[in-house]
Amino acid sequence: MNFSSKLLENAVNEVSQLPGIGKRTALRLVLHLLKQPASQSHHLANALTNLVDEIKLCKQCHNISDVDTCEICASHSRNTEVVCVVEDVRDVMAIENTAQFKGLYHVLGGKISPIEGIGPHNLTIDSLVEKVKKGLVKEVIFALSSTIEGDTTNFYIFKQLEEFNIKTSTIARGIAVGDELEYADEVTLGRSILNRIPFENSL
């Protein structure tokens, strides 16, 4: 792809690094921004800069937040004894959209995947175990995607929690095997949370 401007080429190269964005799509997006008022592009740039510089991870659940403790963990209306384990913030948003879950979350930050070099130490599993050790949790719900990596992660965490006297459950398989949680429709996902089953029954 030949560029008439080095500035344009640099911008296209940066945008094309985003997931699912190829060089042609990146070029279209960059040219679109150039056609907009400069103030609009500056607002976008500022929003991204502020996001990178100021975003925090909740100290309780590792969800993305503007403050040290996210709104969900800080809420007095949530059931603090039930924790739903998810892969990332997109899954928190998907489950929250169902309005069927009133407990807290624990965001792992990924799934165990030896092929990608992601092991248990790369995730926030240790802090989940610490919560359970303190006796603050009575039920852990596994809500990871029905993939090999998701099932492997579920089983690893289950073994870490096995010695503690807590209930472990998993969302019902209304979610098709191999599906990512964020793409499930709200009704199906909501029912999967409500109709969760004991984790050992899923083995």
N, C-alpha and C positions, 0 to 999 in steps of 0.2 A: 504494500500500500504506500503510494507516494504522497507526501505531505508538502504543501506549499509553505508551511510555517512550522518551525521547531516547537513553538509554544503549543500549537494545535497537536502536534505529534505526542508531546509529553503528556498533555491532558488525556488524549485518547489511550495512551499506554497505561496511565494510572486507572482510568475508569474500566478498562478491559480486564483488570485484575479482579474485579468483583465477580462473585459466583454467577454463572449463567450469562455473562456479558462477553460477547466476542468483539473483535476489532470493529466490525461494521456497525454493530449496535452501539458501541462506545462512541464511534464517530457521529452517529445520528444524535445521540444524547448531548454530546459536547457542542455540536452545531446548533442544537435546539437552545442550549444555554446561552450561546452567543447572540441568538436572536431576541432573547428576553432583556428587559431593562437590567442594567448593571446591578441595581440594588437587589434584585431578586437573586441573582447569582451570589452576591455578597452575603445575603441572608442564609443561603444554602451552605456556603463555605463556613460561615460563623457557627451555624447549627452543628456541623460536623466537627469543627474545632472544639466547641464546647462539650460535645458528646465525648470526644476522646480525652479531653483534659479533666472533665469534672464528673464523669460517670463513676458510680461506686458499686461494689458488690455488697449486698446485705450481709452483715456479720452473723446473722442467725441462719439464713437459708441459702445464701449465695446467689440470690436473684438480683437482677440489675435494678438499681435504685438511685435516686437523687441524694439520699441521705444514708447514714450508717445502718439504720434499721428500716426495711421496706414497709410500705403501708399494710401489707398483709400480716407480717409478723407483729406490727405495732397495734393491730386492731384488737379490741377487747371482745369482739363478737366471734372470733375464730376459736375452734376447738384445738387447743394447744397439745392435746394428748394424741392426736392423729396426724401423722406426717406422710405426705405423698411424695415419693421419690421420682423425679423426672430428669430427663437428659439436659434440657436447657430452657431458657426463658420463653421460647416459643411454645413449649409444652405447658408452662404455667399459664400463659395467655389463653391457650386452647381450652384448658380445663376451667379456667375462670369464666370463660364465655358461656359455659354450660350452666353456671349458677347452681350446680348440684353438689359442690364440694365446699365444706365450711371449715376444713382443717388447715394445717400449715403445709408448706412445701420444703423440699430439700433438693436443690439443683446440683446435679453431679458435675456438670460442665463437659459431658461427653459420655461415651460408653467404652468398656474395655474392648480393645481391638488390637491384638498382637500384630496384625498385618500393617496397621498404621502406626505401630509403635506406641500405642496408648495402653498403659497398664493401670492397675488400681491406684498406684501412687500418684498418677496424673489427675485423678478425680478427687472429689471431696468426700470420699467414703469414710475416712478417719473421723471427720467432724460429725458425721451421722452416727457413727458408733459411739462417740463421746456423749452425744445427746441421749442415746438409749441407756448408756452406763449410768447416767445421772438420775435415771428413773423418771424422766420428764415425758416419756413417750409410752403409750400403751398399744398403739397399732402403727405399723409401717405398711403403706400401700405401694407396691411396685407398679409404676405407670410408665415403663419404658416401652419403646416400639417392639413389636413382635418379630424381631430379627434375631439372627444367631448372636450378634453382638449384644443386643438387648437382653436376651435370655441368659447369656453368659454372665453379664453384669448383675442381673437379678439373682442368679444362683450364688455368685461370689458374695454379694451383700448378705443374702440369706444365711450363708454359712458363718459369716462374721457375727450375725445377730442371734444365732441358734442357741447360744448359752444363756441368753437373757429371757426372762419370762414375759415376752410380749407377743402380740398377735401379728402375723405377717400375712398380707393378702396381695392379690394381683388383680388388675382390672379384668373384667370378663372379656372373652375373646369375640366380642361383637366387633372388635377391631381386627380386620383381616390380617393373617400372618404375613409379615413382610412389610406392612403398612407403617408409615411414620405417623406419629400421634397428631402432629400439627395439621395433617390433611384430612383427618376424620371429621365427619359432620358433627355438629354440636349435640344432636339428639342421641346418636350412636355413642359418642364419647361420654355423654352424661349418664346414659344407661350402663355403660361399662364400669363407671365409677360406683354407681349405686349397687350394681349386681356383682361386685367384686367377690372373689372366692379365696379361700385359704391358699397361700402360696404353695404349700406342699402338695395340694391336689393338682397343681399344674405341672408337676414334675413327671 
